[in-house]
């Protein structure tokens, strides 16, 4: 099936992205930047273009403005037979077009899908990093005479609770499927490989449907709101559902931890994913910005985007986004700095020392700010900064005053165990109140000195 003109791609981009909060508090998840210069949604769109899929519908809903702007400025391919269009759902929960899940979002756009007249519909996520030829998956789908094909790959036990797990027969047909199983005993029922590192087959959230089958499933089962949770598990008993094994790099960027670690992995020699490719590039906006200016600075394993101005700084194992301004004496390590939407004299101030953090766009740090990572699993909300799974996150447009210290050492740990972090409640109190409150606070409470 070398001709992909009979395939319509539908990219799911409407979710609230709560696991990426606070990066998504004003921005759609697929519009979040990655590798300094790209947006997450650039990946599936580019894979479609490189695979010959020329009709792409993007279903948006939550905070769609930045996503719509990026798509219209970057992926304007619209002709009579080649187009990228956004199909927006309403944002209010009581509206009839509110998307209740991935399948419900497609159901509410069935008229648009039918109008495209494609024989096959390819369902894609907007928050994955991978490079894939969908033509190979389409060829597999056609050869198997499948109703539904699910892209799958081996996954580790640590990922099992975040993905759909499945059992696959020797001919490739899926015999059982469960979405995001939490219980270890349920996970063990889906062991597919004698491999301690990756014993499971996990769904990548990429589905190819014969369009008629998709229409039938969504109209016959109006209560099936999610593909992984409802549609696929039910369909394996009545439809020909196959698993297409993808052997390349793939990463679900659904959490702040995976977002952070995936970005930093890109900075290392031999990174698992390379945005550069002469034949299958990842396309994004072409910014008319000058190359970065770097003066008297030490850099090691760093991605630096266009328009940056870095002076007398030391940067290691970090991503520095567009238009980032880094002043004298700054030290940055293990950070994702997402840059700025417009040029400004502000940015990372002089003599700042930042480690283990994510700085969203337009963040301004005063002189001498110190940031360090917290223990894994620690979660804190502190107004203009957050901690998510131990990573300090400064949200978009936030300003941190000069001399601010955000470190575990600034919090009192020596009296209380933090083995069970889920049961800890964090409170931030003024410095002058901390000493008086020490004896009166109940056990397992931690606060800033």
PAGUDREN-830021 format. One record per residue (C-alpha): chain; x, y, z; residue in one letter; residue number from 1. Coordinates in steps of 0.001 Angstrom, whole numbers, padded with zeros to 6 digits, always signed. Layout:
BEGIN
chaine,X,Y,Z,residu,num
A,X,Y,Z,a,NUM
...
This chain:
BEGIN
chaine,X,Y,Z,residu,num
A,+000000,+000000,+000000,x,1
A,+002634,+002480,-001093,x,2
A,-000025,+005068,-001970,x,3
A,-001186,+006583,+001315,x,4
A,-003772,+008902,-000261,x,5
A,-006516,+006616,+001049,x,6
A,-005435,+007226,+004671,x,7
A,-006757,+010003,+006918,x,8
A,-004659,+010790,+009988,x,9
A,-006418,+012009,+013137,x,10
A,-004138,+013432,+015830,x,11
A,-005549,+013532,+019356,x,12
A,-004599,+016927,+020809,x,13
A,-007516,+017860,+023043,x,14
A,-006590,+016462,+026454,x,15
A,-006060,+018679,+029490,x,16
A,-002530,+017375,+030022,x,17
A,-002866,+017303,+033809,x,18
A,+000232,+015115,+034204,x,19
A,+002288,+017836,+032488,x,20
A,+000930,+020609,+034722,x,21
A,+002034,+023379,+035217,x,22
A,+003442,+023405,+031666,x,23
A,-000118,+022939,+030436,x,24
A,-001910,+025439,+032639,x,25
A,-002128,+027888,+029703,x,26
A,-000939,+025693,+026830,x,27
A,-002234,+022585,+025050,x,28
A,-000016,+019584,+025732,x,29
A,+000959,+019019,+022066,x,30
A,+002088,+022673,+021884,x,31
A,+004643,+022202,+024678,x,32
A,+008147,+022665,+023301,x,33
A,+010776,+019933,+023123,x,34
A,+014485,+020007,+022256,x,35
A,+014536,+023794,+022451,x,36
A,+012883,+024585,+019133,x,37
A,+010139,+022048,+018358,x,38
A,+006597,+021408,+019597,x,39
A,+005387,+017923,+020478,x,40
A,+002724,+018037,+017758,x,41
A,+005458,+018504,+015121,x,42
A,+006386,+014832,+015553,x,43
A,+003176,+013091,+014391,x,44
A,+002576,+015715,+011695,x,45
A,+006098,+015217,+010344,x,46
A,+005734,+011429,+010469,x,47
A,+002557,+011773,+008416,x,48
A,+004229,+013991,+005822,x,49
A,+007254,+011686,+005599,x,50
A,+004953,+008654,+005235,x,51
A,+002924,+010206,+002433,x,52
A,-000199,+010824,+004518,x,53
A,-001462,+014063,+003028,x,54
A,-004692,+014633,+004959,x,55
A,-004325,+015339,+008657,x,56
A,-007060,+016331,+011127,x,57
A,-006002,+017557,+014582,x,58
A,-008628,+017349,+017325,x,59
A,-008103,+020167,+019823,x,60
A,-009949,+021346,+022898,x,61
A,-008089,+022440,+026023,x,62
A,-006127,+025722,+025702,x,63
A,-006028,+025441,+021896,x,64
A,-004908,+028982,+021007,x,65
A,-001137,+028415,+020957,x,66
A,-001569,+025068,+019227,x,67
A,-003792,+026530,+016502,x,68
A,-001342,+029381,+015955,x,69
A,+001622,+027025,+015695,x,70
A,-000130,+024710,+013239,x,71
A,-001391,+027521,+011016,x,72
A,+002057,+029139,+010858,x,73
A,+004089,+025945,+010556,x,74
A,+002098,+023252,+008798,x,75
A,+000088,+025215,+006258,x,76
A,-000125,+022515,+003572,x,77
A,-003673,+023169,+002490,x,78
A,-004559,+022346,-001113,x,79
A,-007476,+020425,-002535,x,80
A,-005857,+017046,-001797,x,81
A,-003302,+017922,+000915,x,82
A,-004306,+019601,+004128,x,83
A,-003785,+019950,+007862,x,84
A,-006876,+021179,+009681,x,85
A,-007847,+021632,+013306,x,86
A,-011207,+020390,+014566,x,87
A,-011947,+022073,+017882,x,88
A,-014172,+020833,+020683,x,89
A,-015801,+023091,+023251,x,90
A,-014041,+023793,+026528,x,91
A,-017025,+023905,+028897,x,92
A,-017963,+020614,+030542,x,93
A,-021708,+021064,+030042,x,94
A,-021376,+021622,+026298,x,95
A,-022619,+018814,+024052,x,96
A,-019357,+018714,+022128,x,97
A,-017156,+018255,+025186,x,98
A,-014731,+015379,+024501,x,99
A,-015127,+012675,+027116,x,100
A,-012195,+010641,+025797,x,101
A,-010215,+009807,+022684,x,102
A,-012951,+007743,+021040,x,103
A,-015652,+010246,+021971,x,104
A,-013578,+013033,+020406,x,105
A,-013468,+011117,+017116,x,106
A,-017161,+010298,+017407,x,107
A,-018007,+013975,+017671,x,108
A,-016076,+014609,+014438,x,109
A,-017443,+011660,+012429,x,110
A,-019036,+013965,+009862,x,111
A,-015619,+015425,+009033,x,112
A,-014069,+011963,+008895,x,113
A,-016750,+010646,+006566,x,114
A,-016397,+013691,+004343,x,115
A,-012697,+012891,+003827,x,116
A,-013748,+009610,+002183,x,117
A,-010576,+007764,+003236,x,118
A,-010583,+003968,+003292,x,119
A,-008405,+003913,+006406,x,120
A,-008216,+006141,+009472,x,121
A,-004971,+006436,+011429,x,122
A,-005380,+007552,+015055,x,123
A,-002286,+009221,+016534,x,124
A,-001321,+010842,+019818,x,125
A,+000046,+014369,+020031,x,126
A,+002559,+013784,+022838,x,127
A,+004908,+011017,+021654,x,128
A,+008488,+011214,+020374,x,129
A,+009354,+008728,+017621,x,130
A,+010060,+008430,+013915,x,131
A,+007807,+005951,+012107,x,132
A,+006854,+005065,+008552,x,133
A,+003094,+004650,+008757,x,134
A,+003207,+003074,+005307,x,135
A,+004732,-000075,+006832,x,136
A,+001931,-000267,+009366,x,137
A,-000652,+000269,+006609,x,138
A,+000949,-002514,+004561,x,139
A,+000713,-004859,+007571,x,140
A,-002919,-003848,+008118,x,141
A,-003830,-004638,+004531,x,142
A,-001901,-007921,+004345,x,143
A,-003633,-009197,+007483,x,144
A,-007028,-008008,+006228,x,145
A,-007339,-006403,+009653,x,146
A,-010221,-004336,+010953,x,147
A,-007951,-002643,+013506,x,148
A,-004174,-002607,+013834,x,149
A,-002504,-001479,+017057,x,150
A,+001136,-000380,+017007,x,151
A,+002937,-002155,+019853,x,152
A,+006430,-002556,+021242,x,153
A,+008169,-004310,+024176,x,154
A,+007981,-002310,+027392,x,155
A,+009435,-002492,+030894,x,156
A,+007439,-003299,+034006,x,157
A,+007948,+000271,+035205,x,158
A,+005868,+001431,+032206,x,159
A,+003171,-001236,+032473,x,160
A,+000716,+000826,+034526,x,161
A,+000883,+003733,+032041,x,162
A,+000130,+001759,+028855,x,163
A,-002285,-000745,+027421,x,164
A,-000867,-004271,+027653,x,165
A,-001788,-007044,+025241,x,166
A,-001266,-010671,+024326,x,167
A,-000452,-011384,+020680,x,168
A,-000879,-014715,+018891,x,169
A,+001853,-016045,+016547,x,170
A,+000000,-014682,+013487,x,171
A,-000086,-011213,+015045,x,172
A,-003708,-011213,+016130,x,173
A,-004403,-009701,+019544,x,174
A,-006112,-012155,+021896,x,175
A,-006347,-010049,+025045,x,176
A,-005952,-006393,+025991,x,177
A,-006031,-004405,+029219,x,178
A,-005613,-000657,+029597,x,179
A,-003126,+000657,+032182,x,180
A,-003231,-002205,+034703,x,181
A,-002054,-001171,+038169,x,182
A,-002138,-004527,+039976,x,183
A,+001078,-006578,+039526,x,184
A,-000903,-009827,+039410,x,185
A,-002941,-008499,+036488,x,186
A,+000193,-007296,+034745,x,187
A,+001730,-010771,+035103,x,188
A,-001080,-012217,+032988,x,189
A,+000265,-010206,+030054,x,190
A,+003924,-011236,+030130,x,191
A,+004890,-011827,+026496,x,192
A,+008677,-012159,+026561,x,193
A,+011234,-013993,+028675,x,194
A,+013067,-010717,+029098,x,195
A,+013439,-009263,+032600,x,196
A,+013970,-005760,+031196,x,197
A,+010999,-005634,+028804,x,198
A,+008622,-008553,+029414,x,199
A,+005420,-006917,+028113,x,200
A,+003949,-005826,+024813,x,201
A,+002523,-002349,+025211,x,202
A,+000199,-000331,+023036,x,203
A,+001781,+002814,+021603,x,204
A,-001603,+004561,+021321,x,205
A,-001356,+004404,+017520,x,206
A,-004302,+002706,+015798,x,207
A,-005176,+002075,+012177,x,208
A,-008874,+001417,+011498,x,209
A,-010651,+000441,+008360,x,210
A,-012849,+003540,+008336,x,211
A,-016128,+001651,+007984,x,212
A,-015254,-000431,+011052,x,213
A,-014406,+002739,+012987,x,214
A,-017756,+004306,+012090,x,215
A,-019648,+001172,+013084,x,216
A,-017866,+000785,+016420,x,217
A,-018371,+004404,+017446,x,218
A,-022025,+004593,+016431,x,219
A,-023025,+001160,+017763,x,220
A,-021398,+001770,+021162,x,221
A,-022069,+005392,+022150,x,222
A,-020821,+004709,+025688,x,223
A,-017344,+003700,+024515,x,224
A,-015440,+006933,+025093,x,225
A,-011816,+005800,+024991,x,226
A,-009945,+003735,+022423,x,227
A,-007614,+002018,+024874,x,228
A,-010104,+001637,+027704,x,229
A,-013244,+000748,+025764,x,230
A,-013077,+000328,+021993,x,231
A,-010032,-001930,+021572,x,232
A,-010763,-004352,+024477,x,233
A,-014333,-004824,+023210,x,234
A,-013351,-005119,+019541,x,235
A,-010906,-008016,+019975,x,236
A,-013873,-010341,+020608,x,237
A,-015759,-009445,+017432,x,238
A,-013248,-007885,+015011,x,239
A,-009909,-008774,+013463,x,240
A,-007537,-006801,+015702,x,241
A,-003801,-007180,+015051,x,242
A,-000639,-005908,+016705,x,243
A,+002036,-004325,+014519,x,244
A,+005407,-004524,+016299,x,245
A,+007415,-001312,+015986,x,246
A,+011120,-001767,+016765,x,247
A,+012331,+001827,+016686,x,248
A,+012659,+004428,+019428,x,249
A,+009376,+005590,+020945,x,250
A,+008711,+007612,+024079,x,251
A,+005391,+008622,+025597,x,252
A,+005852,+012140,+026973,x,253
A,+002790,+012071,+029173,x,254
A,+004363,+013038,+032506,x,255
A,+006718,+015761,+033659,x,256
A,+009308,+013159,+034589,x,257
A,+009277,+011597,+031097,x,258
A,+009263,+015070,+029497,x,259
A,+012277,+016110,+031566,x,260
A,+014283,+012924,+031075,x,261
A,+013509,+012697,+027357,x,262
A,+014710,+016259,+026767,x,263
A,+017936,+015700,+028676,x,264
A,+018605,+012399,+026892,x,265
A,+018694,+014357,+023625,x,266
A,+021766,+016285,+024793,x,267
A,+024036,+013269,+025166,x,268
A,+026311,+011805,+022494,x,269
A,+024533,+008889,+020846,x,270
A,+021120,+010218,+021896,x,271
A,+018295,+007727,+021240,x,272
A,+016488,+010189,+018977,x,273
A,+017904,+012685,+016503,x,274
A,+015787,+015474,+015076,x,275
A,+018196,+015713,+012159,x,276
A,+017472,+013404,+009225,x,277
A,+018046,+014071,+005527,x,278
A,+015131,+011866,+004491,x,279
A,+012660,+011990,+007398,x,280
A,+013074,+015381,+009111,x,281
A,+010908,+016710,+011897,x,282
A,+009375,+019942,+010603,x,283
A,+008706,+022988,+012743,x,284
A,+008402,+026765,+012428,x,285
A,+011234,+028489,+010596,x,286
A,+012183,+031321,+012932,x,287
A,+014047,+034293,+011486,x,288
A,+016395,+034515,+014459,x,289
A,+020154,+034987,+014555,x,290
A,+022427,+032162,+015708,x,291
A,+023179,+032074,+019442,x,292
A,+025843,+034396,+020828,x,293
A,+028031,+032635,+023395,x,294
A,+030748,+034627,+025148,x,295
A,+033429,+033163,+027430,x,296
A,+031244,+030249,+028573,x,297
A,+031732,+026549,+029340,x,298
A,+029311,+024156,+027636,x,299
A,+029025,+020371,+027924,x,300
A,+026242,+018246,+026411,x,301
A,+023985,+021190,+025664,x,302
A,+021328,+021916,+023055,x,303
A,+021135,+025655,+022340,x,304
A,+018430,+027100,+020091,x,305
A,+018491,+030227,+017941,x,306
A,+018456,+033735,+019343,x,307
A,+020165,+032971,+022665,x,308
A,+022642,+035294,+024361,x,309
A,+024921,+033575,+026875,x,310
A,+027719,+035361,+028718,x,311
A,+030273,+033987,+031194,x,312
A,+028081,+031009,+032045,x,313
A,+028641,+027319,+032757,x,314
A,+026003,+025019,+031277,x,315
A,+025962,+021220,+031424,x,316
A,+023500,+018527,+030320,x,317
A,+020723,+020993,+029526,x,318
A,+018383,+022219,+026806,x,319
A,+018341,+025984,+026209,x,320
A,+015356,+027210,+024188,x,321
A,+014947,+030081,+021740,x,322
A,+015800,+033685,+022722,x,323
A,+017116,+032645,+026142,x,324
A,+019158,+035348,+027908,x,325
A,+021696,+034015,+030422,x,326
A,+023719,+036560,+032401,x,327
A,+027224,+036645,+033909,x,328
A,+028195,+033868,+036278,x,329
A,+025105,+031695,+035828,x,330
A,+025491,+027945,+036358,x,331
A,+022906,+025637,+034779,x,332
A,+022972,+021853,+035086,x,333
A,+020396,+019148,+034249,x,334
A,+017799,+021723,+033208,x,335
A,+015218,+022242,+030492,x,336
A,+015014,+025985,+029816,x,337
A,+012290,+026669,+027279,x,338
A,+013356,+030185,+026304,x,339
A,+011148,+033123,+025458,x,340
A,+008400,+034001,+023001,x,341
A,+009840,+037492,+022460,x,342
A,+013204,+039135,+022972,x,343
A,+013703,+040597,+026419,x,344
A,+016595,+041811,+028527,x,345
A,+015339,+039522,+031293,x,346
A,+015986,+035804,+031592,x,347
A,+018334,+033980,+033926,x,348
A,+020024,+036588,+036079,x,349
A,+023644,+036963,+037058,x,350
A,+025157,+034374,+039428,x,351
A,+022099,+032118,+039402,x,352
A,+022767,+028444,+040124,x,353
A,+020048,+026225,+038666,x,354
A,+020001,+022420,+038738,x,355
A,+017322,+019789,+038146,x,356
A,+014648,+022220,+036946,x,357
A,+012267,+023009,+034108,x,358
A,+011871,+026697,+033277,x,359
A,+008882,+027370,+031049,x,360
A,+008760,+030192,+028500,x,361
A,+009314,+033812,+029537,x,362
A,+010553,+032895,+033016,x,363
A,+012611,+035596,+034719,x,364
A,+015069,+034783,+037512,x,365
A,+016596,+037592,+039563,x,366
A,+020262,+037696,+040469,x,367
A,+021581,+034914,+042671,x,368
A,+018569,+032574,+042536,x,369
A,+019459,+029029,+043648,x,370
A,+017397,+025988,+042602,x,371
A,+018123,+022330,+043367,x,372
A,+016072,+019156,+042712,x,373
A,+014039,+017512,+045465,x,374
A,+013779,+013779,+046254,x,375
A,+011826,+011723,+043738,x,376
A,+008031,+011639,+044298,x,377
A,+007965,+014972,+046150,x,378
A,+005028,+017148,+044971,x,379
A,+004647,+020783,+046024,x,380
A,+002643,+023832,+044906,x,381
A,+004229,+027087,+046004,x,382
A,+002597,+029847,+043993,x,383
A,+005086,+030856,+041331,x,384
A,+007019,+027565,+041481,x,385
A,+006158,+023882,+041759,x,386
A,+007826,+020562,+042473,x,387
A,+006694,+017564,+040417,x,388
A,+008273,+014167,+041119,x,389
A,+011226,+016032,+042597,x,390
A,+011702,+018329,+039602,x,391
A,+011403,+022058,+040279,x,392
A,+009130,+023660,+037660,x,393
A,+008889,+027408,+037099,x,394
A,+005698,+028055,+035074,x,395
A,+005301,+030311,+032073,x,396
A,+005757,+034063,+032682,x,397
A,+006735,+033530,+036332,x,398
A,+009262,+035794,+038023,x,399
A,+011484,+034588,+040856,x,400
A,+012914,+037383,+043005,x,401
A,+016642,+037897,+043398,x,402
A,+018216,+035796,+046121,x,403
A,+015407,+033228,+046273,x,404
A,+016552,+029754,+047369,x,405
A,+014500,+026728,+046272,x,406
A,+016345,+023677,+047569,x,407
A,+015668,+020641,+049772,x,408
A,+018095,+022150,+052279,x,409
A,+015728,+025097,+052651,x,410
A,+013162,+022653,+054028,x,411
A,+013357,+020895,+057375,x,412
A,+013787,+017129,+056886,x,413
A,+015833,+016052,+059883,x,414
A,+012931,+015423,+062285,x,415
A,+010622,+013494,+059980,x,416
A,+010947,+010424,+057787,x,417
A,+010129,+010936,+054123,x,418
A,+009937,+007249,+053214,x,419
A,+006234,+007462,+052445,x,420
A,+006019,+010760,+050603,x,421
A,+002378,+010202,+049658,x,422
A,+001394,+010867,+053261,x,423
A,+003376,+014076,+053631,x,424
A,+001671,+017443,+053440,x,425
A,+003932,+020357,+052536,x,426
A,+003351,+023873,+053751,x,427
A,+005279,+027036,+053027,x,428
A,+005437,+029470,+055936,x,429
A,+007305,+032759,+056445,x,430
A,+010836,+032445,+057781,x,431
A,+010022,+034275,+061004,x,432
A,+007191,+031836,+061820,x,433
A,+009009,+028573,+061191,x,434
A,+010837,+028384,+064543,x,435
A,+007696,+029054,+066614,x,436
A,+005700,+026482,+064686,x,437
A,+008286,+023730,+064989,x,438
A,+007006,+022114,+068192,x,439
A,+003310,+022729,+067535,x,440
A,+003098,+021091,+064111,x,441
A,+001803,+017513,+063918,x,442
A,+004132,+014744,+062723,x,443
A,+004972,+014249,+059020,x,444
A,+004678,+017885,+058074,x,445
A,+007546,+019600,+056280,x,446
A,+007890,+023306,+055710,x,447
A,+010300,+025935,+054475,x,448
A,+012564,+027608,+056984,x,449
